[in-house]
């Protein structure tokens, strides 16, 4: 027989109880419970630790009950994520396993030590985030089995957190090894950028089927390697009907300071436009809001990654609102990279939500930030957003995703069944 248990909430222990439930949900713990006499208090609901614990449980796909009856089920969590770097969504234990299998010596030998080495603290920088990739990407790059496992397990993780539709982004060139001096792979070989795209799409398709989600991929240009960008556009075109939905440009954003008419990045985006490939761009995360105009006018982007500094320029912010450009925001990331100058106070995402801007919430780089999507939703609540605004952001994501129209229609239908109309 099978014996399951629920963790009971009491007084100031509520948040820890929710955390313990999350930790042991695969070991017999199935939910949290609270007597209504314990729940009712004179605290403001937003300050109530029991409420925060139940929100944590909700977004971690954990059963919730009260002595007044059932208040929620895992089936009631339906999330959509548009801005997550696939290679930075790897599990710590997977890094250790692959390093051992490939004979790669790491400084850290346990998942706990690896997290301590990689995970950023608040008020660091975007450059610090990018440098963290140097620790674990060499374990993946240049190896087909490692890349496949990365993408397949990504689908499993998404399913565990109630994410039903996701677009994972990555640079195929950084995971390949067909260069004389690969940036991350230990040695040159025959695993090409095209092989990377094929491998990831194959793994995402298998993972989508096995874990009942829909996972797509976005392939990225890299700012300091414009010579790769046209191949990125070509690969996006080739695999557009096979799981790849868009191109992106990242790594310290696009601003190159050069004549954009001579930019290989711009030419790649022009090719994407010509071929009907979707486009997103990292812009105004930590840099000047002028990158918003570059993204819109030069690259004709459909979405903007982050975009927090658009508030520094009323014209840039007005343009985004008027054209209903979708902002892919990442709450915890914004605190770690300095994207949010004032931390949690008067956060740009709260401004976006209150102004009715088309935005969504994502994780960005989970292995580096030590987060999952539920924690980003909870952080948004700390910024001052309410539940309705967070649910609206999920609908925004579904409407602005790069899925087919048929897939979008189904996503929205299922969202309405879970949350009602938004």
C-alpha positions in Angstrom: 0.0 0.0 0.0 1.0 3.6 -0.2 1.0 6.0 2.8 1.0 9.8 2.1 1.2 12.7 4.5 0.3 16.3 4.7 2.3 19.0 6.5 0.3 21.1 9.0 0.7 24.8 9.1 1.0 26.5 12.5 1.9 30.1 13.4 5.3 31.4 12.3 6.3 28.0 10.9 4.1 28.3 7.8 6.7 29.3 5.2 9.2 26.6 6.4 6.3 24.0 6.2 5.7 24.9 2.6 9.4 24.6 1.8 9.6 21.2 3.5 6.6 20.1 1.5 8.3 21.2 -1.7 11.5 19.3 -0.7 9.8 16.1 0.2 6.9 16.0 -2.3 8.5 13.1 -4.1 9.0 11.2 -0.8 5.4 10.8 0.4 4.4 14.4 1.4 1.5 15.4 -0.8 0.2 18.7 0.6 -0.2 21.3 3.3 -3.1 21.9 5.6 -4.3 24.6 8.0 -7.2 24.9 10.5 -9.2 28.0 9.7 -8.9 29.1 13.3 -5.2 29.3 12.7 -5.6 31.1 9.4 -8.0 33.8 10.5 -6.1 36.8 11.9 -6.1 40.6 12.0 -3.1 40.8 9.7 -3.3 42.3 6.2 -3.6 39.3 3.8 -0.4 40.4 2.0 1.5 40.2 5.2 0.0 36.9 6.4 2.7 34.1 6.5 0.0 31.4 6.0 -1.1 33.1 2.8 2.4 33.4 1.5 2.9 29.7 2.4 -0.2 28.7 0.4 1.0 30.9 -2.5 4.4 29.1 -2.4 2.6 25.8 -2.5 0.3 26.8 -5.3 3.2 27.9 -7.6 5.2 24.8 -6.6 2.3 22.5 -7.7 1.5 21.3 -4.2 -1.9 20.3 -2.9 -3.5 22.7 -0.4 -6.4 22.0 2.0 -7.9 23.8 4.9 -10.3 22.6 7.6 -12.9 24.5 5.6 -12.3 22.3 2.6 -10.1 22.0 -0.5 -8.7 25.3 -1.8 -6.6 24.2 -4.7 -5.1 21.3 -6.7 -2.0 21.0 -8.8 -4.2 20.9 -11.9 -5.0 24.5 -11.2 -1.4 25.7 -12.0 -0.9 26.4 -15.6 2.2 28.5 -16.4 3.8 29.9 -19.6 7.5 30.9 -19.7 9.1 32.8 -22.6 12.5 33.9 -21.3 14.7 31.1 -20.0 18.2 30.2 -21.2 18.1 26.5 -21.8 21.7 25.9 -21.1 21.3 27.8 -17.8 18.4 25.6 -16.8 20.5 22.5 -16.2 20.3 20.6 -12.9 23.3 20.8 -10.6 23.4 17.0 -10.3 23.4 16.7 -14.1 26.5 18.9 -14.3 28.2 16.6 -11.8 27.1 13.5 -13.6 28.2 14.7 -17.0 31.6 15.9 -15.6 32.2 12.5 -14.1 31.2 10.7 -17.3 33.4 12.9 -19.5 36.4 13.0 -17.1 36.1 16.8 -16.5 37.4 17.9 -13.1 35.2 20.5 -11.3 36.1 22.6 -8.3 32.8 21.5 -6.6 32.0 17.8 -6.1 28.5 18.1 -4.6 25.3 19.8 -5.7 25.3 22.0 -2.6 28.9 23.1 -3.2 28.2 23.7 -6.9 25.2 25.9 -6.1 27.3 27.9 -3.6 29.9 28.4 -6.4 27.5 29.3 -9.2 24.4 31.0 -7.6 24.6 34.8 -7.7 23.7 37.2 -4.9 21.7 40.4 -5.2 23.3 43.5 -6.5 26.0 41.9 -8.6 26.1 42.5 -12.3 25.1 41.2 -15.7 28.7 40.5 -16.4 28.9 38.4 -13.3 26.0 36.3 -14.5 27.6 35.7 -17.9 30.9 34.7 -16.3 29.1 31.9 -14.3 28.5 30.1 -17.6 32.3 29.4 -17.8 31.9 27.0 -14.8 29.4 24.6 -16.3 29.0 25.0 -20.1 32.3 23.2 -20.8 30.6 20.1 -19.3 27.9 20.2 -21.9 29.5 21.7 -25.0 30.7 19.4 -27.8 28.8 16.3 -26.6 25.6 15.2 -28.2 24.4 13.0 -25.3 25.0 15.9 -22.8 23.1 18.4 -25.0 20.2 15.9 -25.4 20.0 15.3 -21.7 20.1 19.0 -21.0 17.0 19.6 -23.2 15.1 16.5 -22.2 15.5 17.2 -18.5 14.5 20.8 -19.1 11.1 19.5 -20.1 10.9 17.4 -17.0 11.7 20.3 -14.8 9.1 22.5 -16.5 6.4 19.8 -16.0 7.3 19.6 -12.3 6.7 23.3 -11.9 3.4 23.4 -13.8 4.8 25.1 -16.9 2.7 23.9 -19.9 4.3 26.0 -22.6 7.9 27.1 -22.7 10.4 28.7 -25.1 14.0 27.8 -24.2 16.8 29.9 -25.8 20.4 29.0 -26.4 23.4 29.7 -28.8 24.1 26.6 -30.9 27.6 27.8 -31.6 28.5 27.9 -28.0 27.5 24.3 -27.6 29.2 23.1 -30.8 32.8 22.1 -31.3 33.5 22.4 -35.0 35.8 25.4 -34.6 39.6 25.3 -34.3 39.3 26.9 -30.9 35.8 26.3 -29.5 34.7 28.8 -26.8 33.5 26.1 -24.4 34.1 22.6 -25.8 37.3 21.0 -24.5 38.5 20.1 -28.0 37.5 20.4 -31.7 35.2 17.8 -33.2 32.3 17.2 -35.5 29.4 18.4 -33.4 28.2 21.3 -35.5 25.8 24.2 -34.7 23.3 22.4 -37.0 23.8 19.2 -35.0 23.1 21.1 -31.8 19.8 22.5 -33.1 18.7 19.0 -34.3 19.7 17.4 -31.0 17.9 20.0 -28.9 14.7 19.9 -31.0 14.7 16.1 -30.9 15.0 16.2 -27.1 12.4 18.9 -26.7 9.9 17.0 -28.8 10.5 13.8 -26.9 10.3 15.6 -23.6 7.2 17.4 -24.6 5.5 14.1 -25.4 6.8 12.3 -22.2 5.9 15.1 -19.8 2.8 16.5 -21.4 4.1 20.0 -22.1 4.8 22.0 -25.3 8.5 23.1 -25.5 9.9 25.2 -28.3 13.4 26.7 -28.9 14.8 30.1 -29.7 18.3 30.2 -31.1 20.6 33.1 -30.3 23.1 35.3 -31.9 26.0 36.4 -29.7 27.0 40.0 -29.6 30.8 39.5 -29.9 30.5 37.0 -32.7 28.6 38.7 -35.6 30.1 36.1 -37.9 27.8 33.5 -36.5 24.6 35.5 -36.9 23.7 34.7 -40.5 24.0 31.0 -39.8 21.7 31.4 -36.8 19.1 33.0 -39.1 19.6 30.2 -41.7 19.2 27.5 -39.0 16.1 29.1 -37.7 14.6 29.1 -41.1 15.6 25.5 -41.7 14.1 24.2 -38.4 11.2 26.7 -38.2 8.6 23.9 -38.6 10.6 21.5 -36.4 10.5 23.2 -33.0 12.6 26.3 -33.5 10.4 29.4 -33.4 12.7 32.5 -33.3 16.1 34.1 -33.1 17.4 36.2 -30.3 20.5 38.3 -29.5 22.0 38.4 -26.1 25.2 38.7 -24.0 25.3 42.2 -22.7 22.6 43.2 -25.1 22.8 44.3 -28.7 24.3 47.8 -28.6 27.5 47.6 -30.6 28.3 51.2 -31.2 28.9 50.5 -34.9 27.1 51.5 -38.1 24.0 49.3 -37.9 23.8 49.2 -41.7 27.0 47.3 -41.7 26.0 45.0 -38.8 26.0 41.3 -39.5 23.4 41.0 -36.7 21.1 43.4 -38.5 21.5 41.4 -41.7 20.7 38.2 -39.9 17.5 39.8 -38.5 16.6 41.0 -42.0 16.9 37.4 -43.2 14.7 36.2 -40.4 12.1 38.8 -41.4 12.3 37.7 -45.0 11.8 34.1 -44.0 9.0 34.7 -41.5 11.1 33.7 -38.5 10.0 35.4 -35.2 12.4 37.8 -33.4 13.2 38.8 -29.8 16.0 40.9 -28.5 17.7 41.6 -25.2 17.4 45.3 -24.7 17.5 48.0 -21.9 18.2 45.4 -19.3 21.1 47.3 -17.8 22.0 49.6 -20.7 20.6 52.8 -22.1 17.0 52.8 -23.3 18.3 53.7 -26.8 18.7 49.9 -27.2 14.9 49.8 -27.3 14.9 51.9 -30.5 17.6 49.8 -32.0 15.6 46.6 -31.3 12.4 48.0 -32.7 13.7 50.0 -35.7 16.8 48.2 -36.8 16.0 44.6 -35.8 12.2 44.9 -36.0 11.8 42.7 -32.9 8.4 41.4 -31.8 9.4 41.1 -28.1 12.0 42.6 -25.8 14.0 40.7 -23.2 13.9 42.5 -19.9 13.5 46.1 -21.0 13.6 47.7 -17.5 15.5 50.8 -18.4 12.9 51.8 -21.0 11.4 53.8 -18.0 14.4 56.1 -18.2 13.1 57.4 -21.6 9.4 58.4 -21.8 9.5 58.1 -25.6 10.9 54.6 -25.5 8.3 53.5 -22.9 5.5 55.2 -24.8 6.6 53.4 -28.0 6.5 50.0 -26.3 3.0 50.6 -24.9 1.6 52.0 -28.2 2.9 49.1 -30.2 2.0 46.5 -27.6 5.5 45.1 -27.6 5.8 42.2 -25.2 8.4 42.6 -22.4 9.9 39.3 -21.1 10.6 40.3 -17.5 12.5 38.3 -14.9 12.0 39.5 -11.3 14.8 37.7 -9.5 17.3 38.2 -12.3 16.6 42.0 -12.3 17.7 42.1 -8.7 20.9 40.1 -9.2 22.1 41.9 -12.4 21.3 45.4 -11.4 18.5 45.7 -13.9 16.3 47.2 -11.2 18.3 50.1 -9.8 16.2 50.5 -6.7 15.9 46.8 -5.9 12.3 45.8 -4.9 11.3 49.4 -4.3 9.2 50.9 -7.2 10.2 48.0 -9.3 9.8 48.5 -13.1 7.7 45.3 -13.3 5.1 46.9 -10.9 5.0 49.9 -13.2 4.4 47.7 -16.2 1.6 45.8 -14.4 -0.1 49.0 -13.2 0.1 50.6 -16.6 -1.3 47.6 -18.4 1.8 46.9 -20.4 2.1 43.6 -22.3 4.6 41.7 -20.0 5.2 38.3 -18.7 7.3 36.7 -15.9 10.2 34.3 -16.5 13.3 32.8 -14.7 16.1 33.8 -17.1 19.0 31.6 -15.8 17.8 29.2 -13.0 21.1 27.4 -12.3 22.9 30.8 -11.9 20.1 32.6 -10.0 19.0 29.6 -7.9 15.3 30.2 -8.8 12.3 28.6 -10.3 9.2 30.2 -11.8 7.2 29.9 -8.7 9.8 31.9 -6.8 9.7 34.6 -9.5 5.9 34.9 -9.1 6.4 35.2 -5.4 9.0 37.9 -5.9 6.6 39.8 -8.1 4.2 39.7 -5.2 6.9 41.3 -3.0 7.2 44.0 -5.6 3.6 44.9 -5.1 1.8 43.0 -7.9 -1.4 41.2 -7.0 -2.5 37.7 -8.1 -4.7 39.0 -10.8 -1.8 40.9 -12.4 0.4 37.8 -12.3 -2.4 35.7 -13.9 -2.7 38.4 -16.5 1.0 38.1 -17.2 0.5 34.4 -17.9 -2.2 35.2 -20.5 0.1 37.9 -21.9 2.7 35.3 -22.4 0.3 32.9 -24.2 -0.9 35.7 -26.5 2.7 36.8 -27.3 4.4 33.4 -27.6 5.8 32.2 -30.9 3.6 29.1 -31.1 1.3 28.5 -34.1 -2.1 30.2 -34.0 -3.7 26.8 -33.5 -1.4 26.1 -30.5 -2.0 29.6 -29.1 -5.8 29.1 -29.3 -5.5 25.9 -27.4 -3.2 27.5 -24.8 -5.7 30.3 -24.2 -8.6 27.9 -24.0 -6.8 25.9 -21.3 -5.8 29.0 -19.4 -9.4 30.2 -19.3 -10.4 26.9 -17.9 -7.9 27.3 -15.1 -8.0 31.0 -14.3 -11.2 32.3 -16.0 -11.1 35.1 -18.6 -8.3 37.7 -18.6 
